[in-house]
Amino acid sequence: APDEHWRSFVAPLPPSFIVKRGGGNKGRSVRLFGTALQSEGDPVASLIRALLRLPESGDDWILEERVEVHARIAQMTGTGAVSTARVVTLIEGDAEPRIMGSHFRVIAGDSITDNISDWQTGKFSGNILAVPDLDTGVVTEAWAPNPDGIGYQWVKSHPRTDVPIEGF
């Protein structure tokens, strides 16, 4: 029976996990699912219904393990969502990678992604872009787009927690 097939698929999944489109980018269609997030009676049946409501498109849906945020970053951001560091590298003829730059995207709102702007609306998320020193990893400066979308503002501490970002 289809219900048994779905139950055998869903039952061993972690209590919460990420679902996103295979062809996605910029946080497009990233969603949080799991039995721990279901509020209706049977959490497995509720999760099956939620998964079946995913819209069909030309893309496959990918289920990913939900990465846990580091405790110090969670303390700074006040959220369990993951802020990420991006490292830009260059490999030249000698095949030795060189780090060219890096940035740390800090979640400032209630989003589950650290994107700076919403892919659908283009509006800024309120998230912050920080620059770590490449030798020490310590954040040297941070900024966020102004809410009206015109220009940027320097950010010294996290707007939710007041934890200093510079020096983190």
C-alpha positions in Angstrom: 0.0 0.0 0.0 1.3 3.5 -0.7 0.8 4.6 2.9 3.0 1.8 4.1 5.6 2.7 1.5 5.6 6.3 2.6 5.7 5.4 6.3 8.7 3.1 5.7 10.4 6.1 3.9 9.5 8.8 6.5 9.8 6.9 9.8 13.7 6.7 9.9 14.2 10.3 8.9 15.7 12.6 11.5 13.2 14.7 13.6 14.1 17.8 11.5 15.8 18.0 8.1 16.1 20.4 5.1 14.2 20.0 1.9 15.2 22.0 -1.2 14.9 21.9 -5.0 17.8 20.3 -6.8 18.1 23.2 -9.2 17.8 25.8 -6.5 20.0 28.7 -5.6 20.0 31.8 -3.4 18.0 30.0 -0.7 15.2 29.3 -3.2 12.6 26.8 -1.8 14.7 25.9 1.2 12.3 24.4 3.8 12.5 22.8 7.2 10.6 19.5 7.6 10.4 16.7 10.1 8.3 14.9 12.6 9.5 17.2 15.4 7.8 20.1 13.5 4.4 18.5 13.0 1.7 19.6 15.4 -1.1 17.4 14.1 -1.9 14.0 15.8 0.2 11.4 14.1 3.5 13.2 13.2 4.6 10.6 10.6 1.2 10.9 8.8 1.4 14.7 9.1 4.9 14.8 7.6 3.8 12.5 4.7 1.0 14.9 3.9 3.4 17.9 4.1 5.9 16.2 1.7 3.1 15.3 -0.7 2.1 19.0 -0.9 5.5 19.9 -2.3 4.9 21.5 -5.7 5.9 19.5 -8.7 8.4 21.2 -11.0 11.1 20.2 -13.4 13.5 19.9 -10.4 14.0 17.0 -8.0 13.6 17.6 -4.3 16.6 17.0 -2.1 16.4 16.0 1.5 19.5 17.0 3.5 20.7 16.4 7.0 20.1 19.5 9.1 23.5 20.8 10.2 23.7 22.0 13.8 24.8 25.5 14.4 28.0 26.0 16.5 27.1 27.0 20.0 29.1 30.3 19.9 27.4 31.3 16.6 23.9 30.4 18.0 24.7 32.5 21.1 25.6 35.5 18.8 22.7 35.1 16.4 20.0 33.9 18.8 18.9 31.3 16.4 19.4 27.6 15.6 19.8 28.4 11.8 23.2 28.1 10.3 25.3 31.1 9.4 28.0 30.2 6.8 31.5 31.1 6.0 32.5 31.3 2.3 36.1 31.0 1.3 37.2 32.0 -2.2 40.2 30.2 -3.6 42.3 30.3 -6.7 44.3 27.4 -8.2 46.9 28.4 -10.7 49.5 26.4 -12.7 51.3 25.0 -9.7 47.9 23.5 -8.5 48.4 25.0 -5.1 45.2 26.7 -3.9 45.4 30.2 -2.5 42.8 31.8 -0.4 41.8 35.0 -2.1 39.1 36.2 0.3 36.3 35.2 2.6 33.1 36.3 4.1 30.8 35.2 6.9 27.1 35.5 6.4 25.4 36.1 9.8 21.7 35.4 10.2 20.0 38.4 11.9 16.4 37.5 11.5 14.1 34.4 11.6 15.1 32.9 8.2 16.5 29.4 7.9 19.0 30.6 5.3 21.7 33.2 5.6 21.1 34.8 2.2 21.4 38.6 2.1 18.3 39.0 0.0 15.1 37.1 -0.7 15.2 35.4 -4.1 11.5 36.0 -4.8 11.1 39.6 -3.7 14.7 40.9 -4.0 14.1 42.6 -0.6 17.0 42.4 1.9 16.7 39.8 4.6 18.3 41.9 7.3 21.2 39.3 7.4 24.7 40.6 7.8 27.9 40.2 5.8 31.1 40.1 7.9 34.7 39.9 6.8 37.1 37.7 8.7 40.9 38.3 8.8 42.3 35.6 6.6 45.2 34.8 9.0 43.2 34.7 12.3 39.6 34.2 11.3 38.6 37.1 13.5 35.9 39.3 12.0 37.3 42.8 11.2 34.2 44.5 9.9 30.5 43.8 9.1 27.7 45.5 7.2 24.1 45.0 6.2 22.0 46.5 3.5 19.8 49.4 4.6 16.1 48.3 4.9 15.2 50.6 2.0 17.7 48.9 -0.2 19.8 52.0 -0.8 23.3 51.6 0.5 24.7 49.8 3.5 25.2 50.4 7.2 28.2 49.3 9.3 27.2 46.7 12.0 29.2 46.5 15.2 27.0 44.1 17.1 24.2 41.6 16.4 20.8 43.5 16.3 19.0 40.7 18.2 21.5 39.7 20.8 23.8 42.8 21.0 26.8 40.3 20.9 29.7 42.1 19.2 30.3 40.9 15.6 33.6 42.8 15.1 36.2 40.8 16.9 34.2 37.6 16.9 
